[in-house]
Amino acid sequence: MDPQHVRQRLEEEQVRLQQVRDTFDEADESENASIGELSALDQHQADLGTETFEREKDLSILETVEAELADIDFALARLSDGTYGTCEACGAPIDEERLEVMPATRLCVKDQAVAERQARAAGNI
């Protein structure tokens, strides 16, 4: 796989994710301005529940975006130091098809499946 092509794909995805993150930051500022009431006593409990749910959902999405940005940063660093495309678990080359679909991946398919099984068993998924 051409390192320049990989770098371009990673940087494009990085820009896209940064825009998503910025959208959440802007939405958070406008939400705080629009719902900032002096007291929650005059709000219906269902409204408070909905606001809490939406806020938690947004934070979950933002957390995922931040994790993906960190993965991209790490992939760019691996590209620079020559270790990109090598499975972190077994050291084998990662299939080019997998890298094309998931350019920031750290694991080959076999080791990714093992990691996901372990996460499920631990209750993390």
Phi and psi restraints in degrees (value plus and minus 20) as a CYANA .aco file:
   2 ASP   PHI     -90.8   -50.8
   2 ASP   PSI      99.3   139.3
   3 PRO   PHI     -78.3   -38.3
   3 PRO   PSI     -54.9   -14.9
   4 GLN   PHI     -86.8   -46.8
   4 GLN   PSI     -61.0   -21.0
   5 HIS   PHI     -82.8   -42.8
   5 HIS   PSI     -64.0   -24.0
   6 VAL   PHI     -81.9   -41.9
   6 VAL   PSI     -67.5   -27.5
   7 ARG   PHI     -78.7   -38.7
   7 ARG   PSI     -62.5   -22.5
   8 GLN   PHI     -82.5   -42.5
   8 GLN   PSI     -65.2   -25.2
   9 ARG   PHI     -82.6   -42.6
   9 ARG   PSI     -63.2   -23.2
  10 LEU   PHI     -85.1   -45.1
  10 LEU   PSI     -62.1   -22.1
  11 GLU   PHI     -87.6   -47.6
  11 GLU   PSI     -56.3   -16.3
  12 GLU   PHI     -84.1   -44.1
  12 GLU   PSI     -62.6   -22.6
  13 GLU   PHI     -87.6   -47.6
  13 GLU   PSI     -55.9   -15.9
  14 GLN   PHI     -81.8   -41.8
  14 GLN   PSI     -64.8   -24.8
  15 VAL   PHI     -82.8   -42.8
  15 VAL   PSI     -63.8   -23.8
  16 ARG   PHI     -80.6   -40.6
  16 ARG   PSI     -65.6   -25.6
  17 LEU   PHI     -88.3   -48.3
  17 LEU   PSI     -55.5   -15.5
  18 GLN   PHI     -84.2   -44.2
  18 GLN   PSI     -57.0   -17.0
  19 GLN   PHI     -86.1   -46.1
  19 GLN   PSI     -60.0   -20.0
  20 VAL   PHI     -81.7   -41.7
  20 VAL   PSI     -66.3   -26.3
  21 ARG   PHI     -80.5   -40.5
  21 ARG   PSI     -63.4   -23.4
  22 ASP   PHI     -83.3   -43.3
  22 ASP   PSI     -56.1   -16.1
  23 THR   PHI     -82.5   -42.5
  23 THR   PSI     -61.0   -21.0
  24 PHE   PHI     -85.9   -45.9
  24 PHE   PSI     -59.7   -19.7
  25 ASP   PHI     -82.1   -42.1
  25 ASP   PSI     -63.5   -23.5
  26 GLU   PHI     -85.9   -45.9
  26 GLU   PSI     -61.1   -21.1
  27 ALA   PHI     -85.7   -45.7
  27 ALA   PSI     -57.2   -17.2
  28 ASP   PHI     -84.7   -44.7
  28 ASP   PSI     -62.6   -22.6
  29 GLU   PHI     -84.1   -44.1
  29 GLU   PSI     -64.5   -24.5
  30 SER   PHI     -90.5   -50.5
  30 SER   PSI     -53.4   -13.4
  31 GLU   PHI     -85.8   -45.8
  31 GLU   PSI     -63.4   -23.4
  32 ASN   PHI     -82.5   -42.5
  32 ASN   PSI     -57.4   -17.4
  33 ALA   PHI     -90.6   -50.6
  33 ALA   PSI     -56.8   -16.8
  34 SER   PHI    -102.2   -62.2
  34 SER   PSI     -49.8    -9.8
  35 ILE   PHI    -128.4   -88.4
  35 ILE   PSI     -15.8    24.2
  36 GLY   PHI     -90.5   -50.5
  36 GLY   PSI      72.3   112.3
  37 GLU   PHI    -119.4   -79.4
  37 GLU   PSI     137.1   177.1
  38 LEU   PHI     -88.2   -48.2
  38 LEU   PSI     -51.0   -11.0
  39 SER   PHI    -165.3  -125.3
  39 SER   PSI     125.6   165.6
  40 ALA   PHI    -107.8   -67.8
  40 ALA   PSI     -22.7    17.3
  41 LEU   PHI     -85.1   -45.1
  41 LEU   PSI     -51.4   -11.4
  42 ASP   PHI    -109.5   -69.5
  42 ASP   PSI     -15.4    24.6
  43 GLN   PHI    -117.4   -77.4
  43 GLN   PSI     124.7   164.7
  44 HIS   PHI     -90.8   -50.8
  44 HIS   PSI     125.1   165.1
  45 GLN   PHI     -78.4   -38.4
  45 GLN   PSI     -57.0   -17.0
  46 ALA   PHI     -84.3   -44.3
  46 ALA   PSI     -57.5   -17.5
  47 ASP   PHI     -84.4   -44.4
  47 ASP   PSI     -62.3   -22.3
  48 LEU   PHI     -83.6   -43.6
  48 LEU   PSI     -60.8   -20.8
  49 GLY   PHI     -82.7   -42.7
  49 GLY   PSI     -62.4   -22.4
  50 THR   PHI     -84.1   -44.1
  50 THR   PSI     -64.0   -24.0
  51 GLU   PHI     -82.3   -42.3
  51 GLU   PSI     -61.3   -21.3
  52 THR   PHI     -84.0   -44.0
  52 THR   PSI     -65.0   -25.0
  53 PHE   PHI     -79.8   -39.8
  53 PHE   PSI     -68.1   -28.1
  54 GLU   PHI     -82.3   -42.3
  54 GLU   PSI     -60.2   -20.2
  55 ARG   PHI     -84.8   -44.8
  55 ARG   PSI     -63.8   -23.8
  56 GLU   PHI     -84.9   -44.9
  56 GLU   PSI     -58.7   -18.7
  57 LYS   PHI     -82.7   -42.7
  57 LYS   PSI     -66.6   -26.6
  58 ASP   PHI     -81.0   -41.0
  58 ASP   PSI     -62.3   -22.3
  59 LEU   PHI     -84.7   -44.7
  59 LEU   PSI     -56.3   -16.3
  60 SER   PHI     -85.0   -45.0
  60 SER   PSI     -64.0   -24.0
  61 ILE   PHI     -83.9   -43.9
  61 ILE   PSI     -64.5   -24.5
  62 LEU   PHI     -82.5   -42.5
  62 LEU   PSI     -58.4   -18.4
  63 GLU   PHI     -82.8   -42.8
  63 GLU   PSI     -61.4   -21.4
  64 THR   PHI     -84.5   -44.5
  64 THR   PSI     -63.3   -23.3
  65 VAL   PHI     -81.3   -41.3
  65 VAL   PSI     -64.2   -24.2
  66 GLU   PHI     -82.5   -42.5
  66 GLU   PSI     -59.8   -19.8
  67 ALA   PHI     -85.4   -45.4
  67 ALA   PSI     -60.9   -20.9
  68 GLU   PHI     -85.9   -45.9
  68 GLU   PSI     -57.1   -17.1
  69 LEU   PHI     -83.9   -43.9
  69 LEU   PSI     -60.3   -20.3
  70 ALA   PHI     -83.9   -43.9
  70 ALA   PSI     -60.6   -20.6
  71 ASP   PHI     -81.9   -41.9
  71 ASP   PSI     -59.8   -19.8
  72 ILE   PHI     -86.8   -46.8
  72 ILE   PSI     -63.1   -23.1
  73 ASP   PHI     -78.3   -38.3
  73 ASP   PSI     -63.1   -23.1
  74 PHE   PHI     -86.1   -46.1
  74 PHE   PSI     -60.5   -20.5
  75 ALA   PHI     -84.0   -44.0
  75 ALA   PSI     -60.0   -20.0
  76 LEU   PHI     -84.2   -44.2
  76 LEU   PSI     -59.0   -19.0
  77 ALA   PHI     -85.3   -45.3
  77 ALA   PSI     -61.2   -21.2
  78 ARG   PHI     -86.2   -46.2
  78 ARG   PSI     -54.3   -14.3
  79 LEU   PHI     -83.3   -43.3
  79 LEU   PSI     -61.9   -21.9
  80 SER   PHI     -88.3   -48.3
  80 SER   PSI     -56.8   -16.8
  81 ASP   PHI    -113.0   -73.0
  81 ASP   PSI     -16.8    23.2
  82 GLY   PHI      66.4   106.4
  82 GLY   PSI     -11.9    28.1
  83 THR   PHI    -121.7   -81.7
  83 THR   PSI     -18.0    22.0
  84 TYR   PHI     -82.5   -42.5
  84 TYR   PSI     119.9   159.9
  85 GLY   PHI      68.4   108.4
  85 GLY   PSI     -14.8    25.2
  86 THR   PHI    -131.3   -91.3
  86 THR   PSI     111.5   151.5
  87 CYS   PHI     -84.6   -44.6
  87 CYS   PSI     109.9   149.9
  88 GLU   PHI     -89.3   -49.3
  88 GLU   PSI     -44.9    -4.9
  89 ALA   PHI    -104.5   -64.5
  89 ALA   PSI     -69.4   -29.4
  90 CYS   PHI    -130.7   -90.7
  90 CYS   PSI     -32.4     7.6
  91 GLY   PHI      62.2   102.2
  91 GLY   PSI     -18.9    21.1
  92 ALA   PHI     -99.7   -59.7
  92 ALA   PSI     135.8   175.8
  93 PRO   PHI     -85.6   -45.6
  93 PRO   PSI     121.4   161.4
  94 ILE   PHI    -105.6   -65.6
  94 ILE   PSI     115.9   155.9
  95 ASP   PHI     -74.4   -34.4
  95 ASP   PSI     119.5   159.5
  96 GLU   PHI     -81.8   -41.8
  96 GLU   PSI     -53.6   -13.6
  97 GLU   PHI     -82.5   -42.5
  97 GLU   PSI     -60.3   -20.3
  98 ARG   PHI     -86.9   -46.9
  98 ARG   PSI     -62.5   -22.5
  99 LEU   PHI     -85.3   -45.3
  99 LEU   PSI     -53.0   -13.0
 100 GLU   PHI     -86.1   -46.1
 100 GLU   PSI     -60.8   -20.8
 101 VAL   PHI     -98.1   -58.1
 101 VAL   PSI     -60.8   -20.8
 102 MET   PHI    -149.2  -109.2
 102 MET   PSI      59.5    99.5
 103 PRO   PHI     -83.8   -43.8
 103 PRO   PSI     -39.0     1.0
 104 ALA   PHI    -117.2   -77.2
 104 ALA   PSI     -10.7    29.3
 105 THR   PHI     -85.2   -45.2
 105 THR   PSI     128.9   168.9
 106 ARG   PHI    -130.2   -90.2
 106 ARG   PSI     -35.6     4.4
 107 LEU   PHI    -145.5  -105.5
 107 LEU   PSI     130.6   170.6
 108 CYS   PHI     -90.9   -50.9
 108 CYS   PSI     149.7   189.7
 109 VAL   PHI     -78.9   -38.9
 109 VAL   PSI     -64.2   -24.2
 110 LYS   PHI     -81.5   -41.5
 110 LYS   PSI     -69.0   -29.0
 111 ASP   PHI     -91.8   -51.8
 111 ASP   PSI     -49.0    -9.0
 112 GLN   PHI     -85.0   -45.0
 112 GLN   PSI     -61.4   -21.4
 113 ALA   PHI     -83.2   -43.2
 113 ALA   PSI     -61.0   -21.0
 114 VAL   PHI     -82.9   -42.9
 114 VAL   PSI     -65.7   -25.7
 115 ALA   PHI     -81.9   -41.9
 115 ALA   PSI     -59.9   -19.9
 116 GLU   PHI     -88.9   -48.9
 116 GLU   PSI     -59.3   -19.3
 117 ARG   PHI     -82.6   -42.6
 117 ARG   PSI     -62.4   -22.4
 118 GLN   PHI     -85.3   -45.3
 118 GLN   PSI     -60.0   -20.0
 119 ALA   PHI     -85.0   -45.0
 119 ALA   PSI     -61.0   -21.0
 120 ARG   PHI     -83.9   -43.9
 120 ARG   PSI     -63.9   -23.9
 121 ALA   PHI     -83.2   -43.2
 121 ALA   PSI     -53.1   -13.1
 122 ALA   PHI    -103.3   -63.3
 122 ALA   PSI     -26.0    14.0
 123 GLY   PHI      62.4   102.4
 123 GLY   PSI      -2.3    37.7
 124 ASN   PHI    -108.7   -68.7
 124 ASN   PSI     -27.5    12.5
